[in-house]
Amino acid sequence: MKRREFLGVLSGAVTLPLTARAQQPAKSWRIAYLALLPGEDTSLAKPFLERLQELGYSEGRNITLLYRSADGRAERLPQLAAELVQARPEVLVTGFGTLAAKAAKGATGTIPVVFTMVGDPVGAGLVASLSRPGANVTGFSDLASEFAAKRLQLLQNLVPGQKLIAVLGNPDTPFTALALQQVQTAAAARRQPLAVFEGRTLDEVSAGIEAAIKSGAAGLMTLDDPFLLSARENIIKRVAAARLPAIYGLRDYVEANGLMSYSMDRPQTARRAADYVDRILKGAVPADLPVEQPTRFELVINLKTAKALGIEIPASLLATADEVIE
């Protein structure tokens, strides 16, 4: 995507007061953004840029924005990260997933890097610890300790009793190991039986879901990563064919006719990333900025999908939803 096209997402952004526009700073900053998935310019990057504008930054006045997207092809990330580093930005921001953040870290040990959605930044080797990142990289994790337990509880509203729950994840993603550990801990506390299935490729995803169905699973939970997100249409189609209640970790699934998602407030996280960029431009260093974990979550339910699957959503669950798609 060309930079001019990328900046078009700001058409609805907040307009700065005339007094703010009149103050012309002496320096113009370069901010780079590295995306793995297509469409991040309108999902994560848009609220990020809107928040930057609220903080007093605007294209052509005091910032230049550089955007690169791998369009879902992870193998392109190192090259794109290197291109952005060659442009010598003051800050390099990465979008969804661990792979973009790792590509950015691999490309530079000096330029500040702010990641926006990494499940296990310590396990992935991006930071030394959440409280003290220790180098040029910091950002925002999309996993909180109570997250898995809450998702399991929500699914149990549709699958009452100690019926088998299937868990689908990509073991090649560092996030999966940590998320699975939390799910298993929550399940053990609830005496909830689990069966874990792996999905590294489309064939494995299909085979995993079929195996889950044959095992007698009464519900499905996904441990989402960029690959499973890209395979969401395949997952939703197979789950729907089996009339299997499922909960996902990203609202993208529900928007693609998945049943239910419980996820972090991604626009809010993107806005917080802009706050970190602002602090770095004003002199803060990533090593002193702790990795933040999400504090705001949203439950989204697709009532149309529920009706199509013949699943009745309890009124108590609908009442707690942040959004219901009808």
DRENDO-1510 file (C-alpha; in Angstrom, 1 decimal, always signed):
<recs>
REC; n; res; u; v; w
REC; 1; MET; +0.0; +0.0; +0.0 .
REC; 2; LYS; +1.3; +3.5; -0.9 .
REC; 3; ARG; +1.7; +6.0; +1.9 .
REC; 4; ARG; -0.9; +8.4; +0.4 .
REC; 5; GLU; -3.5; +5.6; +0.4 .
REC; 6; PHE; -2.5; +4.7; +4.0 .
REC; 7; LEU; -3.0; +8.2; +5.2 .
REC; 8; GLY; -6.5; +8.2; +3.8 .
REC; 9; VAL; -7.7; +6.3; +6.8 .
REC; 10; LEU; -7.3; +9.6; +8.7 .
REC; 11; SER; -10.2; +11.3; +6.8 .
REC; 12; GLY; -12.4; +10.9; +9.8 .
REC; 13; ALA; -9.8; +11.8; +12.5 .
REC; 14; VAL; -10.1; +14.5; +15.0 .
REC; 15; THR; -9.2; +18.0; +13.7 .
REC; 16; LEU; -6.6; +19.9; +15.7 .
REC; 17; PRO; -7.5; +23.3; +17.0 .
REC; 18; LEU; -6.2; +26.3; +15.0 .
REC; 19; THR; -3.9; +27.2; +17.9 .
REC; 20; ALA; -2.2; +23.8; +17.8 .
REC; 21; ARG; -1.8; +24.0; +14.0 .
REC; 22; ALA; -0.2; +27.4; +14.4 .
REC; 23; GLN; +2.6; +26.0; +16.5 .
REC; 24; GLN; +5.2; +24.8; +14.1 .
REC; 25; PRO; +7.8; +22.5; +15.8 .
REC; 26; ALA; +11.4; +22.6; +14.7 .
REC; 27; LYS; +11.7; +18.9; +14.0 .
REC; 28; SER; +9.8; +16.5; +11.8 .
REC; 29; TRP; +9.7; +12.9; +12.9 .
REC; 30; ARG; +9.6; +9.7; +10.9 .
REC; 31; ILE; +7.3; +7.0; +12.2 .
REC; 32; ALA; +7.4; +3.6; +10.5 .
REC; 33; TYR; +4.7; +0.9; +10.7 .
REC; 34; LEU; +5.2; -2.8; +9.9 .
REC; 35; ALA; +2.1; -4.9; +9.3 .
REC; 36; LEU; +1.9; -8.7; +8.8 .
REC; 37; LEU; -1.7; -8.9; +7.7 .
REC; 38; PRO; -3.6; -7.0; +4.9 .
REC; 39; GLY; -6.1; -4.5; +6.2 .
REC; 40; GLU; -4.2; -3.4; +9.3 .
REC; 41; ASP; -4.2; +0.2; +7.9 .
REC; 42; THR; -7.9; +0.3; +8.7 .
REC; 43; SER; -8.0; -1.9; +11.8 .
REC; 44; LEU; -5.0; -1.3; +14.1 .
REC; 45; ALA; -3.2; +1.6; +12.4 .
REC; 46; LYS; -6.3; +3.9; +12.1 .
REC; 47; PRO; -6.9; +4.4; +15.8 .
REC; 48; PHE; -3.1; +4.6; +16.3 .
REC; 49; LEU; -2.9; +7.5; +13.9 .
REC; 50; GLU; -6.0; +9.1; +15.2 .
REC; 51; ARG; -4.5; +9.2; +18.7 .
REC; 52; LEU; -1.2; +10.6; +17.3 .
REC; 53; GLN; -3.2; +13.4; +15.8 .
REC; 54; GLU; -4.9; +14.1; +19.1 .
REC; 55; LEU; -1.4; +14.3; +20.6 .
REC; 56; GLY; -0.5; +17.0; +18.1 .
REC; 57; TYR; +1.2; +15.1; +15.3 .
REC; 58; SER; +0.1; +15.4; +11.7 .
REC; 59; GLU; +1.5; +14.4; +8.3 .
REC; 60; GLY; +3.2; +17.2; +6.4 .
REC; 61; ARG; +3.6; +19.3; +9.6 .
REC; 62; ASN; +5.7; +17.3; +12.1 .
REC; 63; ILE; +5.6; +13.7; +11.1 .
REC; 64; THR; +6.3; +11.5; +8.0 .
REC; 65; LEU; +4.6; +8.1; +8.1 .
REC; 66; LEU; +6.1; +5.0; +6.4 .
REC; 67; TYR; +3.9; +1.9; +6.0 .
REC; 68; ARG; +4.8; -1.6; +4.9 .
REC; 69; SER; +2.5; -4.6; +4.8 .
REC; 70; ALA; +3.5; -8.2; +4.2 .
REC; 71; ASP; -0.1; -8.9; +3.1 .
REC; 72; GLY; -0.1; -12.1; +5.1 .
REC; 73; ARG; +3.2; -13.4; +3.8 .
REC; 74; ALA; +5.4; -13.7; +6.9 .
REC; 75; GLU; +8.5; -14.5; +4.9 .
REC; 76; ARG; +8.5; -10.9; +3.6 .
REC; 77; LEU; +8.7; -9.3; +7.0 .
REC; 78; PRO; +12.5; -9.3; +7.4 .
REC; 79; GLN; +13.0; -7.5; +4.1 .
REC; 80; LEU; +10.2; -5.0; +4.8 .
REC; 81; ALA; +11.6; -4.3; +8.3 .
REC; 82; ALA; +15.1; -3.7; +6.7 .
REC; 83; GLU; +13.6; -1.3; +4.2 .
REC; 84; LEU; +11.9; +0.7; +7.0 .
REC; 85; VAL; +15.1; +0.7; +9.1 .
REC; 86; GLN; +17.1; +2.1; +6.1 .
REC; 87; ALA; +14.7; +5.1; +6.1 .
REC; 88; ARG; +16.0; +5.9; +9.6 .
REC; 89; PRO; +12.7; +6.4; +11.5 .
REC; 90; GLU; +12.7; +7.7; +15.0 .
REC; 91; VAL; +10.2; +4.9; +16.0 .
REC; 92; LEU; +9.2; +1.6; +14.4 .
REC; 93; VAL; +5.8; +0.3; +15.3 .
REC; 94; THR; +4.6; -3.2; +14.5 .
REC; 95; GLY; +1.1; -4.5; +14.1 .
REC; 96; PHE; -0.6; -7.8; +14.8 .
REC; 97; GLY; +1.4; -10.7; +15.9 .
REC; 98; THR; +4.8; -11.8; +17.2 .
REC; 99; LEU; +6.4; -12.3; +13.8 .
REC; 100; ALA; +6.3; -8.6; +12.8 .
REC; 101; ALA; +7.8; -7.6; +16.1 .
REC; 102; LYS; +10.6; -10.2; +15.8 .
REC; 103; ALA; +11.4; -9.0; +12.3 .
REC; 104; ALA; +11.7; -5.4; +13.6 .
REC; 105; LYS; +13.9; -6.4; +16.4 .
REC; 106; GLY; +16.1; -8.4; +14.1 .
REC; 107; ALA; +16.5; -5.4; +11.8 .
REC; 108; THR; +17.6; -2.9; +14.4 .
REC; 109; GLY; +19.2; -2.9; +17.8 .
REC; 110; THR; +19.0; +0.9; +18.2 .
REC; 111; ILE; +15.8; +2.3; +16.7 .
REC; 112; PRO; +13.0; +2.1; +19.3 .
REC; 113; VAL; +10.4; -0.6; +18.5 .
REC; 114; VAL; +6.9; -0.5; +19.8 .
REC; 115; PHE; +4.8; -3.7; +19.2 .
REC; 116; THR; +1.0; -3.6; +19.5 .
REC; 117; MET; -0.2; -7.2; +19.8 .
REC; 118; VAL; +2.3; -9.9; +21.0 .
REC; 119; GLY; +1.0; -12.7; +23.1 .
REC; 120; ASP; +4.2; -13.7; +24.9 .
REC; 121; PRO; +6.9; -11.1; +24.4 .
REC; 122; VAL; +9.2; -12.7; +27.0 .
REC; 123; GLY; +8.8; -16.2; +25.6 .
REC; 124; ALA; +9.4; -14.9; +22.1 .
REC; 125; GLY; +12.7; -13.3; +23.2 .
REC; 126; LEU; +11.5; -9.7; +22.5 .
REC; 127; VAL; +12.0; -8.3; +26.0 .
REC; 128; ALA; +13.8; -9.4; +29.1 .
REC; 129; SER; +10.7; -9.0; +31.3 .
REC; 130; LEU; +7.4; -7.2; +31.1 .
REC; 131; SER; +8.3; -4.7; +33.8 .
REC; 132; ARG; +11.8; -4.0; +32.5 .
REC; 133; PRO; +12.1; -4.7; +28.7 .
REC; 134; GLY; +15.8; -4.0; +28.8 .
REC; 135; ALA; +16.6; -2.9; +25.3 .
REC; 136; ASN; +15.1; -1.0; +22.3 .
REC; 137; VAL; +11.9; -2.9; +22.2 .
REC; 138; THR; +8.7; -2.5; +24.3 .
REC; 139; GLY; +4.9; -2.5; +23.6 .
REC; 140; PHE; +1.7; -4.3; +24.4 .
REC; 141; SER; +0.8; -7.9; +25.0 .
REC; 142; ASP; -2.6; -9.2; +24.1 .
REC; 143; LEU; -2.7; -11.8; +26.8 .
REC; 144; ALA; -3.8; -11.3; +30.4 .
REC; 145; SER; -3.7; -14.0; +33.1 .
REC; 146; GLU; -7.5; -14.1; +33.6 .
REC; 147; PHE; -8.2; -14.0; +29.8 .
REC; 148; ALA; -8.3; -17.8; +29.3 .
REC; 149; ALA; -10.4; -18.5; +32.3 .
REC; 150; LYS; -13.0; -15.9; +31.2 .
REC; 151; ARG; -13.2; -17.4; +27.7 .
REC; 152; LEU; -13.7; -20.8; +29.1 .
REC; 153; GLN; -16.4; -19.6; +31.4 .
REC; 154; LEU; -18.2; -17.9; +28.5 .
REC; 155; LEU; -18.2; -21.0; +26.5 .
REC; 156; GLN; -19.5; -23.0; +29.4 .
REC; 157; ASN; -22.6; -20.9; +29.2 .
REC; 158; LEU; -23.3; -22.6; +25.9 .
REC; 159; VAL; -21.9; -26.0; +27.0 .
REC; 160; PRO; -23.1; -26.6; +30.5 .
REC; 161; GLY; -21.7; -29.4; +32.6 .
REC; 162; GLN; -18.3; -31.1; +32.4 .
REC; 163; LYS; -18.5; -31.8; +28.6 .
REC; 164; LEU; -15.4; -32.1; +26.5 .
REC; 165; ILE; -14.0; -28.8; +25.1 .
REC; 166; ALA; -11.7; -28.8; +22.1 .
REC; 167; VAL; -8.8; -26.3; +21.9 .
REC; 168; LEU; -7.2; -25.5; +18.6 .
REC; 169; GLY; -3.9; -23.8; +18.4 .
REC; 170; ASN; -0.7; -23.3; +16.3 .
REC; 171; PRO; +2.2; -24.8; +18.4 .
REC; 172; ASP; +4.7; -22.9; +16.2 .
REC; 173; THR; +3.6; -19.6; +17.7 .
REC; 174; PRO; +5.2; -18.7; +21.1 .
REC; 175; PHE; +1.9; -17.3; +22.3 .
REC; 176; THR; +0.2; -20.7; +22.1 .
REC; 177; ALA; +2.3; -22.4; +24.7 .
REC; 178; LEU; +1.5; -19.7; +27.3 .
REC; 179; ALA; -2.2; -19.4; +26.4 .
REC; 180; LEU; -2.6; -23.2; +26.5 .
REC; 181; GLN; -1.0; -23.3; +29.9 .
REC; 182; GLN; -3.5; -20.7; +31.2 .
REC; 183; VAL; -6.5; -22.6; +29.6 .
REC; 184; GLN; -5.4; -25.8; +31.1 .
REC; 185; THR; -5.0; -24.2; +34.6 .
REC; 186; ALA; -8.5; -22.7; +34.3 .
REC; 187; ALA; -10.0; -26.0; +33.1 .
REC; 188; ALA; -8.4; -27.9; +35.9 .
REC; 189; ALA; -9.9; -25.5; +38.5 .
REC; 190; ARG; -13.3; -26.0; +36.9 .
REC; 191; ARG; -12.8; -29.8; +36.4 .
REC; 192; GLN; -13.4; -29.2; +32.7 .
REC; 193; PRO; -12.1; -31.9; +30.3 .
REC; 194; LEU; -10.0; -30.5; +27.4 .
REC; 195; ALA; -8.7; -32.0; +24.2 .
REC; 196; VAL; -5.9; -30.1; +22.4 .
REC; 197; PHE; -5.6; -30.1; +18.6 .
REC; 198; GLU; -2.8; -28.5; +16.5 .
REC; 199; GLY; -3.2; -26.4; +13.4 .
REC; 200; ARG; +0.0; -25.3; +11.6 .
REC; 201; THR; -1.4; -25.6; +8.1 .
REC; 202; LEU; -4.8; -25.5; +6.5 .
REC; 203; ASP; -4.8; -29.3; +6.2 .
REC; 204; GLU; -3.9; -29.6; +9.9 .
REC; 205; VAL; -6.6; -27.1; +10.9 .
REC; 206; SER; -9.2; -29.1; +8.9 .
REC; 207; ALA; -7.9; -32.4; +10.4 .
REC; 208; GLY; -7.8; -31.0; +13.9 .
REC; 209; ILE; -11.5; -29.8; +13.7 .
REC; 210; GLU; -12.6; -33.1; +12.3 .
REC; 211; ALA; -10.7; -35.0; +15.1 .
REC; 212; ALA; -12.4; -32.7; +17.7 .
REC; 213; ILE; -15.8; -33.5; +16.3 .
REC; 214; LYS; -15.1; -37.3; +16.3 .
REC; 215; SER; -13.8; -37.0; +19.9 .
REC; 216; GLY; -17.2; -35.8; +20.9 .
REC; 217; ALA; -16.2; -32.3; +21.8 .
REC; 218; ALA; -19.2; -30.1; +22.8 .
REC; 219; GLY; -17.5; -26.8; +22.1 .
REC; 220; LEU; -14.4; -25.3; +20.6 .
REC; 221; MET; -11.9; -22.6; +21.7 .
REC; 222; THR; -9.2; -21.2; +19.4 .
REC; 223; LEU; -5.8; -19.9; +20.6 .
REC; 224; ASP; -5.5; -17.3; +17.9 .
REC; 225; ASP; -2.4; -16.3; +16.0 .
REC; 226; PRO; -1.9; -14.7; +12.6 .
REC; 227; PHE; -2.1; -18.1; +10.8 .
REC; 228; LEU; -5.3; -19.2; +12.4 .
REC; 229; LEU; -6.8; -15.7; +11.8 .
REC; 230; SER; -6.0; -16.1; +8.1 .
REC; 231; ALA; -7.7; -19.5; +8.2 .
REC; 232; ARG; -10.8; -18.2; +10.0 .
REC; 233; GLU; -13.2; -18.8; +7.0 .
REC; 234; ASN; -12.1; -22.5; +6.9 .
REC; 235; ILE; -12.5; -22.8; +10.7 .
REC; 236; ILE; -15.9; -21.2; +10.8 .
REC; 237; LYS; -17.2; -23.2; +7.9 .
REC; 238; ARG; -16.2; -26.5; +9.4 .
REC; 239; VAL; -17.4; -25.6; +12.9 .
REC; 240; ALA; -20.8; -24.5; +11.5 .
REC; 241; ALA; -21.2; -27.7; +9.6 .
REC; 242; ALA; -20.8; -29.6; +12.9 .
REC; 243; ARG; -23.1; -27.1; +14.7 .
REC; 244; LEU; -20.4; -26.7; +17.3 .
REC; 245; PRO; -20.5; -23.8; +19.7 .
REC; 246; ALA; -17.1; -21.9; +19.4 .
REC; 247; ILE; -15.4; -18.9; +21.1 .
REC; 248; TYR; -12.6; -17.1; +19.4 .
REC; 249; GLY; -10.0; -14.6; +20.6 .
REC; 250; LEU; -10.5; -12.0; +18.0 .
REC; 251; ARG; -13.7; -10.2; +16.8 .
REC; 252; ASP; -12.6; -10.8; +13.2 .
REC; 253; TYR; -14.1; -14.3; +13.5 .
REC; 254; VAL; -17.5; -13.0; +14.6 .
REC; 255; GLU; -17.5; -10.4; +11.8 .
REC; 256; ALA; -16.9; -13.4; +9.4 .
REC; 257; ASN; -19.9; -15.2; +10.9 .
REC; 258; GLY; -18.2; -16.9; +13.8 .
REC; 259; LEU; -20.4; -17.3; +16.9 .
REC; 260; MET; -18.7; -15.5; +19.7 .
REC; 261; SER; -15.4; -13.7; +20.6 .
REC; 262; TYR; -13.9; -12.4; +23.8 .
REC; 263; SER; -10.9; -10.3; +23.1 .
REC; 264; MET; -8.9; -7.3; +24.2 .
REC; 265; ASP; -10.0; -3.9; +23.0 .
REC; 266; ARG; -7.7; -3.6; +20.1 .
REC; 267; PRO; -8.4; +0.0; +19.1 .
REC; 268; GLN; -7.7; +1.0; +22.7 .
REC; 269; THR; -4.4; -0.8; +22.6 .
REC; 270; ALA; -3.4; +0.9; +19.3 .
REC; 271; ARG; -4.2; +4.2; +20.9 .
REC; 272; ARG; -1.9; +3.3; +23.8 .
REC; 273; ALA; +0.8; +2.5; +21.4 .
REC; 274; ALA; +0.6; +6.1; +20.1 .
REC; 275; ASP; +1.0; +7.3; +23.6 .
REC; 276; TYR; +4.2; +5.3; +23.9 .
REC; 277; VAL; +5.5; +6.7; +20.6 .
REC; 278; ASP; +4.8; +10.2; +21.9 .
REC; 279; ARG; +6.8; +9.5; +25.0 .
REC; 280; ILE; +9.7; +8.1; +23.0 .
REC; 281; LEU; +9.7; +11.1; +20.7 .
REC; 282; LYS; +9.9; +13.3; +23.9 .
REC; 283; GLY; +12.9; +11.4; +25.2 .
REC; 284; ALA; +11.7; +8.2; +26.9 .
REC; 285; VAL; +13.6; +5.0; +26.1 .
REC; 286; PRO; +11.9; +1.6; +25.5 .
REC; 287; ALA; +13.9; -0.1; +28.2 .
REC; 288; ASP; +12.1; +2.1; +30.8 .
REC; 289; LEU; +8.6; +1.6; +29.3 .
REC; 290; PRO; +7.0; -1.6; +30.7 .
REC; 291; VAL; +5.2; -3.9; +28.4 .
REC; 292; GLU; +1.5; -3.3; +29.2 .
REC; 293; GLN; -1.1; -6.1; +29.3 .
REC; 294; PRO; -4.7; -5.5; +28.3 .
REC; 295; THR; -7.2; -4.2; +30.9 .
REC; 296; ARG; -10.2; -3.7; +28.6 .
REC; 297; PHE; -12.0; -6.6; +26.9 .
REC; 298; GLU; -15.0; -7.0; +24.7 .
REC; 299; LEU; -17.5; -9.8; +24.2 .
REC; 300; VAL; -19.1; -9.9; +20.8 .
REC; 301; ILE; -21.9; -12.3; +19.8 .
REC; 302; ASN; -23.2; -13.0; +16.4 .
REC; 303; LEU; -26.9; -13.7; +17.0 .
REC; 304; LYS; -27.5; -14.5; +13.3 .
REC; 305; THR; -24.9; -17.3; +13.5 .
REC; 306; ALA; -26.5; -18.6; +16.7 .
REC; 307; LYS; -29.9; -18.9; +15.0 .
REC; 308; ALA; -28.4; -20.5; +12.0 .
REC; 309; LEU; -26.6; -23.1; +14.2 .
REC; 310; GLY; -29.7; -23.7; +16.3 .
REC; 311; ILE; -27.9; -22.4; +19.4 .
REC; 312; GLU; -29.9; -20.5; +22.0 .
REC; 313; ILE; -27.8; -17.8; +23.7 .
REC; 314; PRO; -28.8; -17.3; +27.3 .
REC; 315; ALA; -30.3; -13.9; +28.0 .
REC; 316; SER; -27.8; -13.4; +30.8 .
REC; 317; LEU; -25.0; -13.9; +28.4 .
REC; 318; LEU; -26.5; -11.5; +25.8 .
REC; 319; ALA; -26.9; -8.9; +28.6 .
REC; 320; THR; -23.2; -8.9; +29.2 .
REC; 321; ALA; -22.2; -8.6; +25.5 .
REC; 322; ASP; -20.5; -5.4; +24.4 .
REC; 323; GLU; -21.9; -5.9; +20.9 .
REC; 324; VAL; -24.5; -8.2; +19.5 .
REC; 325; ILE; -24.6; -8.7; +15.7 .
REC; 326; GLU; -28.2; -9.3; +14.6 .
</recs>
